[in-house]
Each structure stands twice: as C-alpha cells, then as structure tokens.
Amino acid sequence: QRLIDEVTLKEGYRASDGQVAAAVFAVPAFQSNGRFDPERYRDTLMRQGTSVEAFEERVRADLTAQQFRDGVAGSFVPTQAAVDLLLSLQEQQRAVGFVRLALSRYMDQIAVSADEVTDWYEANRAQFVSNERVRLQYVLLAVEALADEVSLPDGAVEAAYQERRDQYIREETREASHILIRLDLDADEDAVAASRARIEDIQARVQSGELSFDAAMELAAVDGETELEAGDLGEVSRGMLGLAFEDALFAMDPVGSISDPVRSDFGFHLIRLDHINPERGKTLKEAAAELEQALKTEEADNLFYERAEDLANLAFEAPGSLEPVAEGLGLEVQESDWLERTGGDGMWANPRVIEAAFSPEVLEDGVNSPVIEISPSELLVIRSLEHEPSASLPLEEVREAATEGLKRERASKVIAERSAALLDQARSGAELAELSAAEEAEWSSPVPVGRSDTTLDATILREAFRLPRPEEGTASFGSVDLPGGDRAVVMVAAVIEGSPEAVEDGTREQVISMLRRQGSAAEFDGIMRALREDADIKVFPDRL
C-alpha cells in the first residue's frame, strides 16, 4: 500500500471530496433506515478510536489507489490474435462416438446362489442396518407467540410515531454541484483573501455569461491544482457537509440557482442547486399497523428475555418432566415426529437440536436438555419420548437388496474388464462399431458436438474434450465411468476448429473482458514487482 501511495502521489492521482463523501455515505454502518446518519458516523468512529479526518483520509487513499488500479486495468488491451485463439478453442467441435456398457445388462447375466448371497450379506452387514431414531417432547418459547399476549395502552402508537418520526418521514434533501477553492481552517488573512478573490472571479465569469457553471466545473476539474476541485455532490441532507454549506444550500431557490461564495471547513464554495427532493414518507395512519406490530414485538422481546431465565431454571429444577416448565410459563408440551441423526425439517434441521436430541443426557439419563437457542427469538427445551437404536436388519428383510448388491459388485468387475479389452482393441485398429456389436452394447456413431453440448452425457463430453487431438486418419480413445455404474469407451474421430468470425458480438465482448481482466491483473502484478525492486524496503524478521 505504501508503494501505491507513493506512485499515486508522484503521478498526481487524487480522489475528490465528492468521491470521498459518496463512499462514506454508502457505508451501511453509518446509516439509519437506509440514510446516512452523521451522528452515528461520528459515534462509530469514536468507538473505533478513529477521528473523522483520519478515516476520510484513509478512504481518500483507498479511492486514489483504486484510481491507479483502474488506470492500469484500462491500459491493457488483448490482441486480436489472443481473442481469436480463445474463441476458436471455445467454439471447437469434436466428432464423438461411444460404446455404452450397461451395468443392468451384465447384472441380468449373473446368477448367484442363496449361500453366496448369505456370505456376501455377512461380509457387508454394515450396509444393512436401521437408522437410529428418536421421538421428542418439547416446549418452545418464541417472541412471535409472546407478541399475541401484548396489549398496548391508548396513545402508545401515536407517541411512538412522534418519537420515531425520522423512520417514517424522510426530510427534504437537495442535490447540488459545487466548485471549491480548498483552504485550511487556520489559514492566515492573506490566504483567505486570495482564495475569496479566486472564487469571486469564477462567480463573476459565470454571472456574466462568459462561462456556464458546467464549463467552470470542467475547467476546475482539469486545472491540475490540488486547491481547486469541482463536481457533483449528489444528494445532500442536513448534517452531512457542515452548517454554513447546508444553510446556504437549503436557502437556495429555484433549481438551477447559484450561490454567493460560501466559506466552510473545506474552503470557499460556489454551489449550484440541481434538484429538490421534498419531504416524503408515511403518515401516522399509513404507519399505524406496522408501528403497532413493532411495539408489540419490542414488548414481546422484553418478555422473552425475562422468561428465558425462567425457562432455564424450570427445566433444570424439574429434569424429569416438561410439564412443570409448560405450566410455569404458559406453554404447551408438544411432540415431534421420528427424527434421525441427519435431522428433519424446520427447527429439527438445526445441528444443535439434533446434537442435544442424541446426547447421552437426553437419551440415556432421560433428563431435560439445556435450553437450545434456535434463533435469537426462539428457545427450545427437549426430552426423549421414544428411542430406537440402530440395529442390523435380518437377511430375510433385505435378501433382495443383498442379492442385487452382490450382482452389482460382480457386474462392475466384468464391465471394467470388458471396457479395458474394448479400449485396447480399438487403439490397436479394430472398428469400435464392430466391437460394440460383438459385445451387444449400445453404440453411438460419431457426431460433432461443442463444449457446451447438452445432448451428450456430460461425463462423456468431458472425456471427449480431455482426449488428445487425433492425428490425420486416426482416432483418439478413452474410457470413463458413468453415473449409475455404466461405463463408456469414448472415441474422438475428428476435431473441427471453431470460427472466431462466426461468433456473436456479445460472446466476443465477454472473451475480451475476460482477457482484459486477466491481463490487467498480470500487468498490475508486474508493476508492483518493479516498484518493490526499485524501492528501498527494509524487512525486520523479528517483527513478523
């Protein structure tokens, strides 16, 4: 970062006050109800031990560094040859054929005896077990349910509306542009007089018609002096830019009018009023239902935190039952469906709930669980109602599945052997179509497909574009496992190069953008390496 700071200072990069303000205003941590809150801004920085001036200088440095990065990014342009090469590869097609060896066909050809199934079942007994499961009793303390118990006194909604008016009414804001002669607050009289004279000269040229305000801003923007700035300030509300500036701006009328010189903490401004956004928002009548619900939820939150402690105490004091808990808090003891260790739906998908449900304390000791926080507004206590441990399933219940498992295992070995044999024969010059017929397997003749083809199995497509380009008059071959246990022997009979000229403009632009991002990143890395090599950098290993 220090290297970037030095090069940006040397090359004259600098973020304007308007850009800094826009960046600060956009930080969610400094906003209330979606709007920049100056008091919250100052309080947040104070808690972090940072001054407004130091923070804004850091923001300015970050924005300036980004200007430098953007400048590097904008300087890289990929060559036409690189774009065409990548487009050619993207648009390339391959003539792909394949033999599909179906697992089901080989399974049908395999006969197994009852004894073989028994032996296989015994060797693979771990595959045939019931899942452990539990059914629970539970009580649930939830803010949403407590809100139904809350009743508000007369006038509470109206009083809250007046207290929270800024949440429902957006005060008038104004959009403005300005020209600024920067000046330190402690500048001497001569500097103040010189700056005032410069801003009054600009004002006179605008008022006389010699320059439009936009033209004056453009001249200021390209002037090159660090003391002179201009630009669009965007939307301004009170409390953002200082009392003097805001008093002048909010007194201006009509839109398009230009102020007299205004002295602020930043210097002397000429301000143009660009737009007025009048006060707007919800009336008490419009906000009443929403506000009433909010007040009830707030009161329910208070009840929730009061009763949360009672919930924990009651569940601990009567560990063998949830009835005293329910009676003490006016809750209902409820029952869950069967749950496995994988969890269920809703709150039963919560890992903490499942961990507690299958804990030794709940399952073996039979006591109430500790309070489980499902969310900031929901607390749960559970106990075991029924428990079924995991157990081996008898062979007679799973004989059909065991028979299929044995056949699948043997058929998979046969498929692996047959596909290897077909692959060796094809690579030795045998016709894959004839080999497929002899094997009584599914054969798909070569057809041209692109990298994004959706008609071909995705696994086969990936294998086809992984295989090497075949030499003239030959083919490339490979084999790949398919979903479900099938296997394919894949052939690439030809490669058809893509035509860069045939692609749509949108596709070409996407490729150019991708290459520009990659090239800009590489160029930026190169610049940083060169800066490091030229810089006098000292490393203190004992401080790392």
Secondary structure, 3 states (H helix, E strand, C coil): CHHHHHHHHHHCCCCCHHHHHHHHHCCHHHEECCEECHHHHHHHHHHCCCCHHHHHHHHHHHHHHHHHHHHHHHHCCCCHHHHHHHHHHHCCEEEEEEEEECHHHHHHCCCCCHHHHHHHHHHCHHHCECCCEEEEEEEEEEHHHHHCCCCCCCCHHHHHHHHCHHHHEECCEEEEEEEEEECCCCCCHHHHHHHHHHHHHHHHHHHCCCCCHHHHHHHHHCCCCCCEEEEEEEEECCCCCCHHHHHHHHHCCCCCCECCCEECCCEEEEEEEEEEECCEECCHHHHHHHHHHHHHHHHHHHHHHHHHHHHHHHHHHCCCCCHHHHHHHCCCCEECCCEECCCCCHHHHCHHHHHHHCCHHHHCCCCCCCCEEEECCEEEEEEEEEEECCCECCHHHHHHHHHHHHHHHHHHHHHHHHHHHHHHHHHCCCCHHHHHHHHCCEEEEEEEEECCCCCCCHHHHHHHHHCCCCCCCCCEEEEEECHHHCEEEEEEEEEECCCHHHCCHHHHHHHHHHHHHHHHHHHHHHHHHHHHHHCCCCCCHHHC
